[in-house]
Amino acid sequence: MDNRIMDPLVGKLMGLRYKSHPWHGVDLGKESPEIVTSFIEMVPTDTVKYEVDKSSGYLKIDRPQKYSNVVPALYGFLPQTYAGDLVAEFSSEKTGMTGIVGDGDPVDICILTEKAITHGDILVKARPIGGFRMIDGNEADDKIIAVMNNDAVYGDYKDISDCPDLVIDRLKHYFLTYKDLPGNKADCEITHIYGIEEAHEVIRRSCEDYKSRFFNLENMLKI
């Protein structure tokens, strides 16, 4: 018999009394998509890949990093987003590729900051400035690029075009190689680097996809 407590919908209800589920129990923010609340899973000093267990909401070890490649910025996801039909449709429209589907996860975000953040499992306010249109197999797997809100160094960036090429290259290298395993190269590509307007559109669509996927959460909260 399935464990009812592990259901993400029940997890959100429990989060009202206990610690909120980082995907379902945290609000993206009233200023979204201009300013968003992000949940950070990994920081640049991590030597293993952490990710949230989607059922329980706890941070888990996904796998040790096989090589010296480390995430060059804060890395996590946008709460109450979901890469579904609308995100996939936008990716297909922009790439001209057919057969693309959403990857079924919350949308990933990478946040630039000059501060040394030593651990994940935290919430960070960020301003999206662009993103990478990443296709993993046949799945839309967008990576939103953002700056920490009011950051002393990156805070004045308005669009991804403000980022130095070296920063973009480091981010691209990480995302194109972090899933590689010995003898098994990941089947993924970054088709476009897009600016702030498309980043906002991806976020808006992912919010609508989330509402469609978890349409009865609001009613459950009224119980």
C-alpha positions as CSV (number, residue, x, y, z in Angstrom):
1,M,0.0,0.0,0.0
2,D,1.3,3.5,-0.9
3,N,2.3,5.7,2.0
4,R,-0.3,8.5,1.9
5,I,2.0,10.8,4.0
6,M,4.5,10.8,1.0
7,D,1.9,12.2,-1.3
8,P,3.1,15.8,-2.3
9,L,-0.4,17.1,-1.8
10,V,-0.6,15.9,1.7
11,G,3.0,17.2,2.2
12,K,1.8,20.7,1.5
13,L,-1.1,20.4,4.0
14,M,1.4,19.3,6.6
15,G,3.6,22.1,5.7
16,L,1.1,24.6,7.0
17,R,1.7,23.3,10.5
18,Y,5.2,22.0,10.1
19,K,8.1,22.8,7.8
20,S,6.7,23.7,4.3
21,H,7.5,21.4,1.4
22,P,9.9,23.5,-0.7
23,W,8.2,22.7,-4.0
24,H,4.5,22.8,-3.0
25,G,4.5,24.8,0.3
26,V,6.6,27.9,-0.7
27,D,5.1,30.8,-2.6
28,L,7.0,32.1,-5.7
29,G,6.2,35.6,-4.6
30,K,3.9,38.5,-5.5
31,E,6.5,40.1,-7.7
32,S,7.0,37.1,-9.8
33,P,8.3,36.8,-12.5
34,E,10.4,40.0,-11.9
35,I,11.5,38.9,-8.5
36,V,11.1,35.2,-7.4
37,T,11.6,33.2,-4.3
38,S,14.0,30.3,-5.1
39,F,14.9,27.1,-3.2
40,I,18.6,26.4,-3.3
41,E,19.7,22.8,-3.4
42,M,23.4,23.3,-4.2
43,V,26.2,25.8,-3.8
44,P,29.6,26.0,-5.5
45,T,31.5,24.2,-2.7
46,D,29.4,21.1,-2.9
47,T,31.2,18.0,-4.1
48,V,28.1,15.9,-4.3
49,K,24.8,16.6,-6.1
50,Y,22.0,17.4,-3.8
51,E,18.4,17.6,-4.8
52,V,15.0,17.7,-3.1
53,D,13.1,14.4,-2.8
54,K,9.9,15.3,-4.5
55,S,7.7,13.2,-2.2
56,S,9.0,14.1,1.2
57,G,10.6,17.6,0.5
58,Y,13.8,16.7,2.3
59,L,17.2,17.3,0.6
60,K,18.9,14.1,-0.5
61,I,22.2,13.1,-2.1
62,D,21.5,12.3,-5.7
63,R,25.1,11.3,-6.6
64,P,28.7,12.2,-5.9
65,Q,30.2,14.5,-8.5
66,K,32.2,12.2,-10.7
67,Y,34.7,14.8,-11.9
68,S,36.0,18.2,-10.7
69,N,33.1,20.0,-12.3
70,V,31.2,22.0,-9.8
71,V,28.2,24.2,-10.1
72,P,29.5,27.8,-10.6
73,A,26.6,29.5,-8.9
74,L,23.7,28.8,-6.5
75,Y,21.5,26.2,-8.0
76,G,18.0,25.1,-7.2
77,F,14.4,25.5,-8.5
78,L,11.4,27.7,-8.5
79,P,8.6,26.6,-6.1
80,Q,5.2,26.0,-7.5
81,T,6.4,25.7,-11.1
82,Y,6.2,22.7,-13.4
83,A,7.7,21.9,-16.8
84,G,4.6,20.6,-18.6
85,D,2.8,21.2,-21.8
86,L,3.0,25.0,-22.0
87,V,6.7,25.0,-21.3
88,A,7.3,22.3,-23.9
89,E,5.1,24.1,-26.4
90,F,7.2,27.3,-26.0
91,S,10.4,25.3,-26.4
92,S,9.1,23.6,-29.5
93,E,8.0,27.0,-30.9
94,K,11.5,28.6,-30.3
95,T,13.6,25.6,-31.5
96,G,11.4,24.3,-34.3
97,M,11.8,20.8,-32.9
98,T,8.9,18.4,-32.6
99,G,8.1,15.8,-30.0
100,I,9.3,17.9,-27.1
101,V,7.7,17.3,-23.7
102,G,8.2,18.9,-20.3
103,D,10.5,17.1,-18.0
104,G,7.9,17.0,-15.2
105,D,10.1,18.8,-12.6
106,P,10.0,22.4,-11.2
107,V,12.0,24.8,-13.3
108,D,15.7,25.0,-12.5
109,I,17.4,28.3,-11.5
110,C,21.0,29.4,-11.3
111,I,21.7,32.5,-9.2
112,L,24.8,34.7,-9.5
113,T,26.1,36.4,-6.3
114,E,29.3,37.7,-5.0
115,K,28.6,36.3,-1.5
116,A,30.0,33.0,-0.4
117,I,26.9,30.9,0.5
118,T,28.1,27.8,2.3
119,H,25.1,25.5,2.2
120,G,21.9,24.8,0.4
121,D,18.4,24.1,1.8
122,I,17.7,27.8,1.9
123,L,15.3,30.3,0.2
124,V,16.8,33.1,-1.9
125,K,15.1,36.2,-3.5
126,A,16.4,36.5,-7.1
127,R,15.8,38.5,-10.3
128,P,15.7,36.4,-13.4
129,I,17.7,38.0,-16.3
130,G,17.6,35.2,-18.9
131,G,18.1,31.5,-19.4
132,F,19.3,28.5,-21.3
133,R,16.9,26.6,-23.5
134,M,18.1,23.1,-22.7
135,I,16.8,20.0,-24.4
136,D,17.6,16.8,-22.5
137,G,16.7,13.9,-24.8
138,N,13.3,15.1,-25.9
139,E,12.5,17.0,-22.7
140,A,12.4,20.7,-22.2
141,D,14.7,21.4,-19.3
142,D,15.1,25.2,-19.1
143,K,17.7,26.8,-16.8
144,I,16.7,30.2,-15.6
145,I,19.7,32.5,-15.0
146,A,19.2,35.1,-12.2
147,V,21.1,37.4,-9.9
148,M,20.6,37.6,-6.2
149,N,18.3,40.5,-5.5
150,N,20.3,43.6,-4.4
151,D,23.6,41.8,-4.8
152,A,26.5,44.2,-4.6
153,V,28.3,42.9,-7.8
154,Y,25.6,41.3,-9.9
155,G,22.6,43.3,-8.7
156,D,22.8,45.9,-11.5
157,Y,22.6,43.3,-14.3
158,K,19.3,43.8,-16.1
159,D,19.6,41.1,-18.8
160,I,21.8,38.1,-19.5
161,S,23.6,40.2,-22.1
162,D,25.2,42.0,-19.2
163,C,27.0,38.9,-18.0
164,P,30.6,38.4,-19.0
165,D,31.2,35.7,-21.6
166,L,33.3,33.7,-19.1
167,V,30.3,33.5,-16.7
168,I,28.0,32.2,-19.4
169,D,30.6,29.7,-20.6
170,R,31.1,28.3,-17.1
171,L,27.4,27.9,-16.7
172,K,27.0,26.2,-20.1
173,H,29.9,23.9,-19.4
174,Y,28.4,22.8,-16.2
175,F,24.9,22.1,-17.5
176,L,26.3,20.2,-20.6
177,T,28.5,17.9,-18.6
178,Y,27.1,17.4,-15.1
179,K,25.1,14.4,-16.1
180,D,28.0,12.7,-17.9
181,L,29.1,9.4,-16.6
182,P,32.1,7.3,-17.7
183,G,31.3,5.8,-21.0
184,N,27.9,7.3,-21.1
185,K,27.7,10.9,-22.4
186,A,24.4,12.7,-21.6
187,D,22.1,13.4,-24.5
188,C,21.5,17.1,-23.9
189,E,22.1,20.4,-25.7
190,I,21.6,24.1,-25.2
191,T,19.9,25.4,-28.3
192,H,19.5,29.1,-27.2
193,I,20.6,31.6,-24.7
194,Y,17.7,33.9,-24.1
195,G,17.1,37.2,-22.4
196,I,14.8,38.5,-19.6
197,E,11.6,38.6,-21.6
198,E,11.7,34.9,-22.5
199,A,12.8,34.0,-19.0
200,H,9.7,35.7,-17.7
201,E,7.5,33.8,-20.2
202,V,9.0,30.5,-19.2
203,I,8.2,31.2,-15.6
204,R,4.7,32.3,-16.3
205,R,4.0,29.2,-18.4
206,S,5.6,26.9,-15.7
207,C,3.2,28.5,-13.1
208,E,0.2,27.7,-15.3
209,D,1.6,24.2,-15.9
210,Y,1.9,23.8,-12.1
211,K,-1.7,24.9,-11.6
212,S,-2.9,22.4,-14.2
213,R,-0.9,19.5,-12.8
214,F,-1.8,20.2,-9.1
215,F,-5.2,21.8,-9.7
216,N,-6.7,20.5,-6.5
217,L,-4.1,21.8,-4.1
218,E,-6.2,25.0,-3.4
219,N,-9.3,22.9,-2.5
220,M,-7.3,20.7,-0.2
221,L,-6.0,23.7,1.7
222,K,-9.6,24.6,2.5
223,I,-10.3,21.3,4.2
